[in-house]
Amino acid sequence: MKAKPRITKTQARAWTRRWKLVNKAERQELRTTPIEAKFRQLATMMHTARVLGWKTSTDAETQAVRDRWIRLKRAILDAG
């Protein structure tokens, strides 16, 4: 026996159209959000990650990024 779809093609298209509208509205909201608000949101997310003990990189990866910034800073200072 063939399984029946849970939603129809028409329902799936309507769902897709609604999500396209949601994504469009979200992009517009992000464009109009002041940079200060975005910074506060980022700071809040970073603080939450620290409080929860989440780690997104290893110590070696963090050190590699620090080394890269040091090389960039030296290159800029040497060029100036």
Secondary structure, 3 states (H helix, E strand, C coil): CCCCCCCCHHHHHHHHHHHHHHHHHHHHHHHHCCHHHHHHHHHHHHHHHHHHCCCCCCHHHHHHHHHHHHHHHHHHHHHC
